[in-house]
Amino acid sequence: MALEFRPYAPQDVPAMMRMWNVVVEAGDAFPQVEPLNETTADAFFAEQAQTVVACVGDEVLGLYILHPNNVGRCAHVANASYVVAKASRGLGLGRALVEDSLAQARRLGFRGLQFNAVVESNEVALHLYDSLGFTCVGKIPHGFINGAGQLEDMYIYYWDLIDGPAPAPEVSAEAPDEPCDEAARPVPENRQKGEKKSKKKDKGKGKKKQKSQKKDSTGKKSAKKGAKKK
């Protein structure tokens, strides 16, 4: 049977909730801490601008939610979250979900799609967004606390739905994802720039500290000389 993308239905919610909670409880990708329950799940999925499931027959294999990234004057930029069932990972479904969300965001009138918190250890997501052609527009040092309580850096990714690149070639949902080895592949240039900027800031802080230390030592010496003259 072919893979189908469609708006979720009430009967899909139990499977969607289970998949969502697996990611939340892992603590390595989503900012949410509390898992959904039978009461909150209905309201959560219903309040999105779009909630879409990927199905084969009646079986839900994955989903995404799409909504404004912010309010008011920033509401024209969308944000999305994706979940793939554990048994369906590694089959290219994540790529298919992102591509479908780009089409839906454009259809709904959004001008861009932004991911606010792509965690540095989430190599699969980083690899996917880089390979699709998203732009890494920034890095937030220690912006995410993982499930083990450790601080991790996170990246901001953006896709311009008006003037941005053409969508990447479609990949069959049955085709395997490319191998994801963060150490083996080069860091994309746009992500390198973000890292270089943060390193320059750190160096600048170090130089300022050194200068202030020199000033302090000079001040102490001059004070000693003044004391001798007296």
C-alpha positions as CSV (number, residue, x, y, z in Angstrom):
1,M,0.0,0.0,0.0
2,A,1.2,3.5,-0.8
3,L,2.1,6.1,1.9
4,E,-0.6,8.7,2.4
5,F,-0.5,12.1,4.0
6,R,-3.8,13.4,5.4
7,P,-5.2,15.5,8.3
8,Y,-5.4,13.5,11.4
9,A,-8.7,12.0,12.6
10,P,-9.9,11.4,16.2
11,Q,-9.2,7.7,15.9
12,D,-5.5,8.4,15.1
13,V,-4.9,10.2,18.4
14,P,-4.0,7.2,20.6
15,A,-1.2,6.2,18.2
16,M,-0.1,9.8,17.7
17,M,0.1,10.3,21.5
18,R,2.2,7.2,22.0
19,M,4.7,8.3,19.3
20,W,4.9,11.9,20.6
21,N,5.5,10.7,24.1
22,V,8.4,8.5,23.1
23,V,10.3,11.6,21.9
24,V,9.3,13.7,24.9
25,E,10.4,11.1,27.4
26,A,13.7,10.5,25.5
27,G,14.5,14.2,26.3
28,D,16.9,14.7,23.4
29,A,14.9,16.6,20.8
30,F,11.6,18.3,22.0
31,P,11.5,21.1,24.6
32,Q,8.4,19.6,26.2
33,V,8.9,17.9,29.5
34,E,5.4,16.6,30.3
35,P,4.0,13.8,28.1
36,L,0.6,14.0,26.6
37,N,-2.4,12.1,28.1
38,E,-5.8,11.2,26.8
39,T,-7.2,14.6,27.8
40,T,-4.4,16.9,26.7
41,A,-3.6,15.1,23.5
42,D,-6.9,15.9,21.8
43,A,-6.6,19.6,22.7
44,F,-2.9,19.8,21.7
45,F,-3.3,18.3,18.2
46,A,-6.6,20.2,17.6
47,E,-5.0,23.6,18.3
48,Q,-2.4,23.4,15.6
49,A,-2.8,25.2,12.3
50,Q,-2.3,21.8,10.7
51,T,-1.8,18.3,12.1
52,V,-0.9,15.7,9.5
53,V,-0.4,12.0,9.8
54,A,1.6,9.7,7.4
55,C,-0.3,6.4,7.0
56,V,-0.2,3.1,5.2
57,G,-3.7,1.9,5.3
58,D,-5.0,2.5,8.9
59,E,-1.5,2.4,10.4
60,V,0.0,5.7,11.5
61,L,3.7,5.7,10.9
62,G,4.5,9.4,11.6
63,L,3.1,12.9,12.0
64,Y,3.9,16.5,12.0
65,I,2.3,19.6,13.6
66,L,2.4,23.0,11.9
67,H,1.7,26.4,13.6
68,P,2.8,30.0,13.7
69,N,6.3,30.3,15.2
70,N,5.2,33.5,17.1
71,V,2.3,35.9,17.4
72,G,1.2,39.1,15.8
73,R,3.9,40.7,13.6
74,C,5.8,37.4,13.5
75,A,2.9,35.0,12.8
76,H,3.7,34.8,9.1
77,V,6.6,32.4,9.9
78,A,5.7,28.8,10.7
79,N,7.2,26.3,13.0
80,A,6.9,22.5,12.8
81,S,7.7,19.4,14.8
82,Y,8.0,15.8,13.4
83,V,7.6,12.3,14.8
84,V,8.4,9.0,13.2
85,A,7.3,5.8,14.8
86,K,10.3,3.8,16.1
87,A,9.5,0.8,13.8
88,S,9.4,3.2,10.7
89,R,12.7,5.0,11.3
90,G,15.5,4.8,8.7
91,L,13.1,4.5,5.8
92,G,13.1,8.1,4.5
93,L,9.8,9.0,6.2
94,G,11.3,11.9,8.1
95,R,12.3,13.5,4.8
96,A,8.9,13.0,3.3
97,L,7.2,14.6,6.4
98,V,9.4,17.7,6.1
99,E,8.8,18.0,2.4
100,D,5.0,17.7,2.9
101,S,5.1,20.3,5.7
102,L,6.9,22.8,3.4
103,A,4.1,22.4,0.9
104,Q,1.4,22.7,3.5
105,A,3.0,25.8,5.1
106,R,3.2,27.5,1.6
107,R,-0.5,26.5,1.0
108,L,-1.5,28.1,4.3
109,G,0.2,31.4,3.4
110,F,3.3,31.2,5.6
111,R,6.4,33.0,4.3
112,G,8.9,30.9,6.0
113,L,9.5,27.8,8.2
114,Q,11.7,28.1,11.2
115,F,13.1,25.5,13.6
116,N,14.1,27.1,16.9
117,A,15.9,24.4,18.7
118,V,17.7,21.7,16.7
119,V,19.8,20.0,19.4
120,E,23.5,19.5,18.5
121,S,23.4,15.8,19.4
122,N,20.3,15.2,17.2
123,E,22.5,14.2,14.3
124,V,19.7,12.7,12.2
125,A,17.7,16.0,12.2
126,L,20.8,18.1,11.5
127,H,21.8,15.9,8.6
128,L,18.2,15.9,7.2
129,Y,17.8,19.7,7.3
130,D,21.3,20.3,5.8
131,S,20.6,17.8,3.0
132,L,17.2,19.4,2.2
133,G,18.8,22.8,1.9
134,F,17.6,24.6,5.0
135,T,19.8,27.5,6.2
136,C,21.3,27.4,9.6
137,V,20.9,31.0,10.8
138,G,22.3,30.8,14.3
139,K,23.6,28.8,17.2
140,I,22.5,29.1,20.9
141,P,25.2,27.9,23.2
142,H,23.8,25.7,26.0
143,G,20.3,26.5,24.9
144,F,18.9,23.0,25.6
145,I,18.8,20.8,28.7
146,N,18.6,17.2,27.7
147,G,17.0,14.4,29.6
148,A,20.2,13.6,31.5
149,G,20.3,17.2,32.8
150,Q,23.3,18.2,30.5
151,L,23.5,21.5,28.6
152,E,23.7,21.2,24.8
153,D,24.1,23.8,22.1
154,M,21.2,24.1,19.6
155,Y,20.8,25.5,16.1
156,I,18.1,27.6,14.4
157,Y,17.2,26.6,10.9
158,Y,15.1,28.5,8.3
159,W,13.5,27.9,4.9
160,D,12.3,30.9,2.9
161,L,9.0,29.9,1.4
162,I,8.9,32.9,-0.9
163,D,12.4,33.5,-2.3
164,G,14.1,30.4,-1.0
165,P,15.6,27.4,-2.8
166,A,13.4,25.1,-4.8
167,P,12.3,22.0,-2.9
168,A,14.8,19.2,-2.9
169,P,14.1,16.2,-5.3
170,E,11.5,13.9,-3.8
171,V,12.7,10.8,-2.1
172,S,10.6,7.7,-1.8
173,A,9.4,7.0,1.7
174,E,10.5,3.4,1.1
175,A,14.1,4.4,0.3
176,P,16.6,4.4,3.2
177,D,17.9,7.6,4.6
178,E,21.5,8.4,3.9
179,P,23.9,7.2,6.6
180,C,24.2,9.8,9.3
181,D,27.7,10.0,10.7
182,E,28.3,13.5,12.1
183,A,32.0,13.0,12.5
184,A,32.5,11.7,9.0
185,R,30.7,14.4,7.1
186,P,31.8,18.0,6.8
187,V,29.9,20.7,8.7
188,P,27.9,22.8,6.2
189,E,29.3,26.2,5.6
190,N,26.3,28.1,7.0
191,R,26.7,26.1,10.3
192,Q,30.5,26.8,10.3
193,K,29.8,30.5,10.1
194,G,27.6,30.4,13.1
195,E,30.2,28.5,15.1
196,K,33.0,30.9,14.0
197,K,31.0,33.8,15.2
198,S,30.5,32.3,18.7
199,K,34.2,31.5,18.9
200,K,35.1,35.0,17.9
201,K,32.8,36.4,20.7
202,D,34.5,34.0,23.2
203,K,38.0,35.2,22.0
204,G,36.9,38.8,22.3
205,K,35.7,38.3,25.8
206,G,39.1,36.6,26.7
207,K,41.1,39.6,25.3
208,K,39.0,42.1,27.2
209,K,39.6,40.1,30.4
210,Q,43.4,40.1,29.7
211,K,43.4,43.8,29.1
212,S,41.5,44.5,32.3
213,Q,43.9,42.3,34.2
214,K,46.9,44.2,32.7
215,K,45.3,47.5,33.8
216,D,44.8,46.2,37.3
217,S,48.5,45.2,37.5
218,T,49.6,48.5,36.1
219,G,47.5,50.4,38.6
220,K,49.0,48.4,41.5
221,K,52.6,49.1,40.3
222,S,51.9,52.9,39.9
223,A,50.4,52.9,43.4
224,K,53.6,51.3,44.8
225,K,55.8,53.9,43.0
226,G,53.7,56.7,44.5
227,A,54.1,55.2,47.9
228,K,57.9,55.1,47.6
229,K,58.0,58.8,46.5
230,K,56.1,59.8,49.6
